[in-house]
Amino acid sequence: MAASPSHYESLLAASLSRYESLLAATLSHYETLLVASLSHYETLLVASLYHYETLLAAALSHYETLLAASLSYYETLCFYDHQGSIRNGQRCSTAKGYLVPAENRTNLDIVGGAYTKKVLFDGKRAVGVQFDYQNDEYEVRVRREVIMSAGTTNTAQLLMLSGIGPKKHLEKFDIPVIADLPVGDNFQDHCGFPMPFVFDAKPLKEKLNDTDNIMKYINNRTGPLASPELVSAMAFLDGQVVSPEDFPDHELYFLEISKEIAKEQVGLKPLVYKGIFFPYEDDPIFVCVSHLLHPKSRGTVRLQSTDPYDPPLIDPNYFEDPADVAAIVKGMQTCRKIGLSKPMKKVGVRPFATIFPEFTNIFPDFLLDEYFTFVTRSVVVTLSHQVGTAKMGDPKDPTTVVDPQLRKNCTGADCVPPVRRRPNAVEYRESEPMVADLCSDSGELGLSGKSYRFNISVTEPFYALKEKLYWCRLRLTFSSRIIREEKIKRNRIPGIRTNGG
């Protein structure tokens, strides 16, 4: 990792030039929405108050040739501060950023708690949606187009229930085939492994319950309670396993966790938890998480039945390609090197001495790769960044579901599927609000900008984490735009809030 400062300065200059237009566009869309103000994060890198500032310093000291970089500096190796969608010390969600400012518009109706069942077609043209609401079934017809944004899993499910998907799979359920397209293929995700360390500080629960920290948050919206997920530092590293040399393979991030997180959210079996974490339950713990950024493995989403309420069958197919495991193992090696560096030792950082129950002896260094490979395949931690099941691409590409305008390759007409149209997983986070905002622009959709109205949006469940259920609902409410026939009256669906117009 030896590189001269002048080399990194030139890379940074090139990166800033390349991304300045994107940054300008982003700021114009989000200047009042997604405020990530570091003034509210004076303890962003000091989540433990005493040792997290040293954590980043130790990482940078161990990698002294690396420069701290902003999120736009993606094209080289870097450590950087964790940034979040924050406003006044609190998360600025999609609902706060988009729905609250728009909820009183006269041309917007919002239906909460509705359950979308399928898209309605007239031939190959999308003409409406069918959904359940308060134990009744409704149909909403459109004059112009239906825009779907139901997430990676439910977009695939809804399209297949509506007749768009792999022909053989649809015929298995006697679903009339409107378009034979590879819906549900190309499933990708960011996944990895958290390497645990113990260090000299107060346990997390003690810090969060500290009166001074609570008062800092109440009075100034600062302190550990205002930091996003208590992440102290992040890094993009290497690009030689599954990515070109100038692109990172894996992301590292450092955060403090409690025993409850290790026990309940990571999903370890009781025997494994007892063997690994139990001896450290009363100690302060942080983990260095190594996540794969550009997986080569591809999974699938398929229907379980024709019942819209049955969850789809998800096969993530993690680590089908051995290169994915190799990239994560390389990240774990880096985590270990950082944890064993002199600056980290000065603050009492040390790796867990416990190992998985299947291994009875601590591995010597020359066998670490074997052990890391085992734990990577045994404990998969996902960031829930699933993408790819309705791939955007060249209409001539047989793996494409939607074209670059998000519609023509879908049915040859006006079906417009999802925000989750990315062909491949991207680095860092998935940024649905920015993608949806740009795609909703009339120029992107080929509309005049004055000939359509916001009307109704319906929710769709996500069969995984509760967080994803929340985000899925927000995405639908934000970006599902339906033009209704004039003959459909607003008071037809009881309980819907309307604003006239």
C-alpha distance (Angstrom), angle and dihedral (degrees) to the residues before:
residue distance angle dihedral
M1 . . .
A2 3.76 . .
A3 3.76 110.0 .
S4 3.78 132.0 151.3
P5 3.82 120.8 -113.4
S6 3.80 89.3 -119.0
H7 3.80 89.7 57.8
Y8 3.78 91.7 52.8
E9 3.79 92.2 44.1
S10 3.78 90.7 55.7
L11 3.80 91.0 47.6
L12 3.77 91.1 49.4
A13 3.79 91.9 48.9
A14 3.79 91.3 50.3
S15 3.78 91.0 46.9
L16 3.79 93.8 50.5
S17 3.79 91.4 48.3
R18 3.77 90.9 50.1
Y19 3.76 95.0 49.2
E20 3.80 102.6 35.4
S21 3.80 93.0 95.6
L22 3.79 91.7 48.6
L23 3.78 90.6 47.8
A24 3.79 91.4 49.8
A25 3.79 90.8 50.6
T26 3.77 91.2 47.1
L27 3.79 93.5 50.5
S28 3.78 92.3 48.9
H29 3.79 90.1 54.1
Y30 3.75 97.0 41.3
E31 3.78 108.9 28.3
T32 3.80 90.9 112.6
L33 3.79 97.9 28.2
L34 3.76 117.7 47.1
V35 3.76 103.9 32.9
A36 3.77 111.7 178.0
S37 3.77 98.5 -177.4
L38 3.77 114.7 179.8
S39 3.80 88.1 -161.4
H40 3.79 85.8 77.1
Y41 3.78 90.1 49.2
E42 3.76 106.7 60.9
T43 3.79 85.6 139.1
L44 3.78 96.2 40.2
L45 3.80 90.6 115.6
V46 3.79 93.1 33.2
A47 3.79 100.9 59.1
S48 3.77 90.3 144.7
L49 3.83 88.7 46.2
Y50 3.75 91.8 -138.9
H51 3.76 109.4 42.2
Y52 3.80 112.9 18.6
E53 3.78 93.5 81.1
T54 3.78 85.9 56.3
L55 3.81 90.5 48.1
L56 3.79 93.2 65.2
A57 3.78 91.3 38.8
A58 3.79 89.3 53.5
A59 3.77 92.2 50.4
L60 3.79 92.1 49.2
S61 3.78 91.3 45.1
H62 3.78 91.3 51.8
Y63 3.82 89.1 49.3
E64 3.78 97.4 36.8
T65 3.78 94.2 162.8
L66 3.81 92.6 60.2
L67 3.78 120.3 91.8
A68 3.79 125.1 -142.2
A69 3.79 107.6 -111.7
S70 3.77 142.7 -172.6
L71 3.78 123.1 -114.2
S72 3.79 90.8 -94.6
Y73 3.80 89.8 61.6
Y74 3.78 95.0 83.9
E75 3.78 100.5 136.1
T76 3.76 99.5 78.4
L77 3.77 140.4 34.8
C78 3.76 113.4 -74.1
F79 3.77 150.3 154.7
Y80 3.78 117.4 -140.1
D81 3.78 145.5 167.5
H82 3.78 118.1 -86.7
Q83 3.80 110.9 -107.7
G84 3.77 125.9 -159.8
S85 3.79 141.8 -176.1
I86 3.78 93.4 -98.9
R87 3.78 134.7 159.3
N88 3.79 123.0 179.0
G89 3.79 92.9 -14.2
Q90 3.80 93.9 -52.5
R91 3.77 134.7 95.1
C92 3.79 111.9 -89.8
S93 3.79 99.9 -145.0
T94 3.78 127.2 -165.9
A95 3.79 88.1 -101.8
K96 3.80 92.4 54.9
G97 3.78 93.2 42.3
Y98 3.80 100.1 44.5
L99 3.79 114.7 9.7
V100 3.78 101.3 44.6
P101 3.84 94.5 53.6
A102 3.82 90.9 45.7
E103 3.80 102.8 36.8
N104 3.80 94.8 100.8
R105 3.79 97.4 48.8
T106 3.77 112.0 127.8
N107 3.80 93.1 -133.7
L108 3.82 97.5 52.5
D109 3.80 127.5 85.0
I110 3.80 119.7 -178.1
V111 3.80 122.4 -159.2
G112 3.79 112.3 -165.7
G113 3.80 120.8 -166.2
A114 3.81 95.6 21.4
Y115 3.81 119.0 139.2
T116 3.79 117.9 -143.4
K117 3.81 114.3 -141.4
K118 3.79 104.5 177.7
V119 3.79 148.0 -32.5
L120 3.81 115.3 -98.8
F121 3.81 120.0 -131.4
D122 3.77 137.1 -164.4
G123 3.78 100.5 -158.4
K124 3.79 103.0 -48.7
R125 3.77 96.1 -23.9
A126 3.81 121.8 98.9
V127 3.81 107.8 -127.8
G128 3.81 104.3 168.7
V129 3.78 149.7 -38.3
Q130 3.78 135.0 -94.1
F131 3.79 119.5 -143.6
D132 3.80 143.8 160.4
Y133 3.77 121.4 -120.6
Q134 3.81 126.6 175.3
N135 3.82 92.5 -15.0
D136 3.82 93.7 -50.6
E137 3.79 130.0 102.7
Y138 3.80 119.9 -127.6
E139 3.76 137.9 -177.8
V140 3.78 125.0 -153.5
R141 3.81 117.3 -162.9
V142 3.78 124.6 -154.6
R143 3.78 135.5 -150.8
R144 3.78 97.6 -156.7
E145 3.80 118.3 14.3
V146 3.79 149.2 -32.9
I147 3.79 117.5 -126.6
M148 3.79 116.2 -158.0
S149 3.77 123.0 -158.0
A150 3.78 106.2 161.2
G151 3.79 102.5 138.0
T152 3.77 130.9 -102.0
T153 3.80 95.8 -64.3
N154 3.78 103.2 37.3
T155 3.79 96.0 39.8
A156 3.79 87.8 60.5
Q157 3.80 91.9 44.6
L158 3.81 94.5 48.6
L159 3.79 93.7 46.6
M160 3.79 92.3 50.5
L161 3.81 92.5 46.1
S162 3.81 86.5 51.7
G163 3.81 93.9 52.2
I164 3.80 101.7 -96.1
G165 3.79 113.9 117.3
P166 3.80 145.3 63.9
K167 3.79 107.0 -15.7
K168 3.81 97.2 -138.8
H169 3.79 92.2 49.1
L170 3.83 93.5 49.3
E171 3.80 92.4 46.5
K172 3.80 88.8 54.4
F173 3.82 87.2 66.5
D174 3.83 95.6 36.7
I175 3.81 91.1 -113.7
P176 3.84 111.6 156.6
V177 3.81 107.8 -113.5
I178 3.81 113.7 -125.6
A179 3.80 95.7 167.6
D180 3.80 129.4 6.3
L181 3.81 101.0 -140.1
P182 3.84 133.8 146.0
V183 3.82 94.7 -105.0
G184 3.80 111.3 164.0
D185 3.81 95.1 25.6
N186 3.82 125.7 106.8
F187 3.84 94.1 45.3
Q188 3.83 110.5 174.9
D189 3.77 135.4 173.6
H190 3.79 143.1 176.9
C191 3.80 107.0 -111.1
G192 3.77 136.8 158.4
F193 3.79 147.5 132.8
P194 3.85 133.1 -76.7
M195 3.80 113.9 -134.6
P196 3.83 109.4 -153.8
F197 3.80 127.4 -139.2
V198 3.79 133.7 177.9
F199 3.81 122.0 -142.2
D200 3.81 142.0 175.0
A201 3.81 109.3 -85.7
K202 3.77 142.3 87.5
P203 3.82 116.4 -63.2
L204 3.80 114.6 -97.0
K205 3.80 96.3 -110.8
E206 3.79 90.3 52.7
K207 3.80 91.8 52.8
L208 3.78 94.7 47.2
N209 3.80 90.8 50.1
D210 3.79 92.7 47.1
T211 3.82 110.6 124.1
D212 3.81 93.7 -137.3
N213 3.79 91.8 53.2
I214 3.79 92.0 47.7
M215 3.81 91.6 50.6
K216 3.81 91.4 47.9
Y217 3.76 88.9 57.0
I218 3.80 95.7 43.5
N219 3.80 94.6 47.2
N220 3.80 103.5 32.8
R221 3.81 107.6 9.0
T222 3.81 88.9 -120.8
G223 3.78 137.3 114.8
P224 3.81 131.8 61.4
L225 3.81 92.3 -41.9
A226 3.81 89.5 61.5
S227 3.79 95.8 50.5
P228 3.81 119.0 101.3
E229 3.81 106.7 -106.0
L230 3.81 91.6 -32.7
V231 3.80 89.3 -83.5
S232 3.78 109.0 161.3
A233 3.79 103.5 -175.0
M234 3.79 141.4 -4.1
A235 3.79 136.1 -163.2
F236 3.79 143.6 -167.9
L237 3.79 109.9 -146.5
D238 3.80 140.0 -178.6
G239 3.75 128.7 -12.0
Q240 3.76 107.1 -158.3
V241 3.81 105.9 94.8
V242 3.80 106.6 56.9
S243 3.83 101.0 -9.0
P244 3.82 136.9 54.6
E245 3.78 115.1 -85.5
D246 3.79 94.6 -100.7
F247 3.81 94.3 51.8
P248 3.81 124.8 71.3
D249 3.79 121.9 -112.2
H250 3.76 98.5 -162.4
E251 3.77 142.1 19.2
L252 3.78 124.6 -137.8
Y253 3.75 124.6 -160.0
F254 3.77 130.9 177.4
L255 3.78 122.6 -145.9
E256 3.76 139.7 156.6
I257 3.79 117.2 -117.8
S258 3.79 138.2 -172.8
K259 3.78 128.3 -132.5
E260 3.82 88.8 -104.9
I261 3.80 90.9 61.0
A262 3.79 91.7 48.7
K263 3.79 92.2 46.6
E264 3.81 101.8 41.5
Q265 3.80 110.5 21.5
V266 3.78 103.6 37.4
G267 3.80 89.3 53.1
L268 3.80 99.1 -134.9
K269 3.78 117.5 169.9
P270 3.84 112.7 -110.0
L271 3.81 92.2 -110.6
V272 3.80 92.0 51.2
Y273 3.82 92.9 45.4
K274 3.79 90.4 50.4
G275 3.78 92.0 50.4
I276 3.82 96.8 44.7
F277 3.82 112.1 26.3
F278 3.81 106.5 18.4
P279 3.83 95.7 81.7
Y280 3.84 88.5 55.5
E281 3.82 99.7 42.8
D282 3.80 93.5 116.9
D283 3.80 95.8 41.4
P284 3.82 129.5 88.2
I285 3.80 108.4 -100.4
F286 3.76 133.6 -168.5
V287 3.78 128.0 179.8
C288 3.77 132.6 -148.3
V289 3.79 105.0 -145.9
S290 3.79 118.6 -155.1
H291 3.81 110.7 -159.2
L292 3.78 127.8 -175.6
L293 3.82 111.6 -124.6
H294 3.81 103.6 -171.7
P295 3.81 109.6 30.8
K296 3.78 119.2 -167.3
S297 3.80 93.6 -161.1
R298 3.80 117.6 92.9
G299 3.79 129.1 -156.0
T300 3.80 135.7 -170.4
V301 3.79 142.9 -127.8
R302 3.81 116.7 -148.6
L303 3.79 137.7 172.2
Q304 3.77 119.2 -97.0
S305 3.81 91.8 -163.7
T306 3.80 141.2 -29.3
D307 3.81 90.3 -89.6
P308 3.84 107.4 106.8
Y309 3.80 88.8 -150.4
D310 3.80 93.1 60.6
P311 3.81 110.7 93.7
P312 3.80 113.9 -116.8
L313 3.79 121.5 -111.9
I314 3.80 110.2 -101.8
D315 3.78 120.4 -164.8
P316 3.83 107.1 178.4
N317 3.81 90.2 -177.4
Y318 3.79 91.0 -153.7
F319 3.81 115.4 -166.5
E320 3.79 97.7 8.6
D321 3.79 84.7 137.7
P322 3.85 111.4 58.5
A323 3.83 89.9 -145.2
D324 3.81 88.8 71.9
V325 3.80 91.3 58.3
A326 3.81 90.9 46.0
A327 3.81 91.5 54.3
I328 3.81 93.0 51.1
V329 3.81 91.6 45.9
K330 3.80 88.8 52.6
G331 3.79 88.9 53.7
M332 3.80 90.9 49.2
Q333 3.80 89.6 53.3
T334 3.80 88.4 54.1
C335 3.82 91.0 49.1
R336 3.78 89.8 52.8
K337 3.81 92.8 48.5
I338 3.80 90.7 51.5
G339 3.80 91.4 47.8
L340 3.81 91.8 50.9
S341 3.82 95.7 45.7
K342 3.81 119.3 117.1
P343 3.82 96.8 -111.6
M344 3.81 90.3 53.1
K345 3.78 92.0 48.4
K346 3.80 89.1 54.5
V347 3.81 89.7 65.2
G348 3.78 93.3 44.9
V349 3.80 99.3 -100.3
R350 3.79 113.7 160.9
P351 3.81 133.3 160.0
F352 3.78 120.2 -109.3
A353 3.79 110.9 -87.5
T354 3.80 90.4 -151.1
I355 3.79 122.7 92.1
F356 3.77 136.8 -168.8
P357 3.82 112.6 -66.5
E358 3.80 91.2 -116.3
F359 3.80 88.4 68.2
T360 3.77 116.6 64.0
N361 3.79 98.8 -174.9
I362 3.78 133.8 49.5
F363 3.79 107.8 -105.1
P364 3.77 119.0 -117.0
D365 3.78 114.6 -124.9
F366 3.79 95.9 -96.4
L367 3.83 89.7 60.8
L368 3.80 97.2 46.3
D369 3.80 93.0 101.8
E370 3.79 90.3 56.7
Y371 3.79 91.4 50.7
F372 3.81 93.6 44.7
T373 3.80 90.2 49.9
F374 3.79 90.0 52.7
V375 3.80 95.9 50.0
T376 3.81 92.1 43.6
R377 3.78 90.3 57.9
S378 3.82 92.3 40.9
V379 3.82 101.1 49.1
V380 3.81 115.3 35.6
V381 3.81 114.7 -176.0
T382 3.80 113.8 -167.9
L383 3.80 128.3 -160.6
S384 3.83 88.5 -153.2
H385 3.80 91.5 -119.7
Q386 3.80 93.7 142.0
V387 3.80 115.5 168.5
G388 3.78 142.6 153.9
T389 3.82 108.7 59.9
A390 3.83 93.1 117.1
K391 3.78 99.1 34.8
M392 3.79 121.4 -157.2
G393 3.79 114.9 -143.6
D394 3.78 149.9 105.9
P395 3.83 109.4 -21.9
K396 3.82 87.7 -133.9
D397 3.81 90.8 58.6
P398 3.84 108.6 97.0
T399 3.82 90.6 -144.6
T400 3.82 93.1 57.8
V401 3.81 120.8 108.0
V402 3.82 100.3 174.0
D403 3.78 130.0 23.0
P404 3.83 124.0 -127.7
Q405 3.83 89.0 -84.5
L406 3.83 88.2 54.7
R407 3.77 96.6 -119.6
K408 3.78 127.8 51.6
N409 3.77 100.1 74.0
C410 3.77 92.0 48.2
T411 3.79 98.5 75.7
G412 3.77 106.5 -25.1
A413 3.79 86.5 -99.6
D414 3.77 136.0 56.7
C415 3.79 108.5 -49.2
V416 3.79 104.5 133.0
P417 3.80 113.3 -167.7
P418 3.63 131.8 -173.1
V419 3.73 154.1 -12.6
R420 3.82 83.0 -140.8
R421 3.77 90.9 69.5
R422 3.80 97.4 117.7
P423 3.80 111.3 132.6
N424 3.81 93.0 -146.4
A425 3.78 139.4 17.8
V426 3.79 113.2 -89.5
E427 3.77 129.5 -141.7
Y428 3.79 117.2 -91.4
R429 3.82 118.0 -6.6
E430 3.78 130.2 -5.6
S431 3.85 99.1 -119.0
E432 3.80 97.2 -157.8
P433 3.82 94.4 173.5
M434 3.81 93.4 60.5
V435 3.81 93.3 44.5
A436 3.80 92.6 46.7
D437 3.78 92.3 46.2
L438 3.78 92.8 51.9
C439 3.80 93.6 43.5
S440 3.79 92.0 50.1
D441 3.79 89.9 59.6
S442 3.78 109.9 115.0
G443 3.79 91.6 -125.4
E444 3.81 91.6 56.2
L445 3.79 91.9 49.8
G446 3.78 94.5 41.9
L447 3.81 93.2 -118.4
S448 3.76 127.9 137.1
G449 3.77 93.6 -120.1
K450 3.80 92.6 -124.8
S451 3.77 102.8 55.9
Y452 3.79 100.2 72.5
R453 3.78 137.3 56.8
F454 3.78 137.3 -152.3
N455 3.76 107.0 -113.5
I456 3.76 122.7 151.1
S457 3.77 141.3 -5.0
V458 3.77 128.6 -168.0
T459 3.77 131.0 -158.3
E460 3.75 128.6 -121.0
P461 3.83 126.9 -165.7
F462 3.77 125.5 -120.2
Y463 3.78 115.5 -142.6
A464 3.75 100.2 -143.2
L465 3.80 128.5 49.3
K466 3.78 125.6 11.5
E467 3.79 88.0 -126.8
K468 3.78 90.4 60.2
L469 3.79 90.9 49.9
Y470 3.80 87.3 56.8
W471 3.80 93.5 47.3
C472 3.78 93.1 44.5
R473 3.78 90.7 55.0
L474 3.76 91.1 48.3
R475 3.78 92.7 50.4
L476 3.77 92.6 51.5
T477 3.75 94.7 45.4
F478 3.79 91.4 48.2
S479 3.78 102.3 44.9
S480 3.81 110.8 20.8
R481 3.80 103.9 105.6
I482 3.78 118.3 -179.4
I483 3.80 128.2 -179.1
R484 3.77 108.9 -147.6
E485 3.77 129.5 -153.7
E486 3.79 112.5 -103.4
K487 3.80 90.3 -122.2
I488 3.82 91.5 66.2
K489 3.77 105.7 89.8
R490 3.77 122.0 -143.7
N491 3.79 93.9 -128.7
R492 3.80 92.7 56.3
I493 3.80 93.3 93.1
P494 3.82 109.5 57.2
G495 3.78 117.2 -134.5
I496 3.79 97.2 22.0
R497 3.77 114.0 133.5
T498 3.79 110.2 -130.2
N499 3.76 132.1 -177.6
G500 3.76 101.0 -161.1
G501 3.77 121.2 -117.1
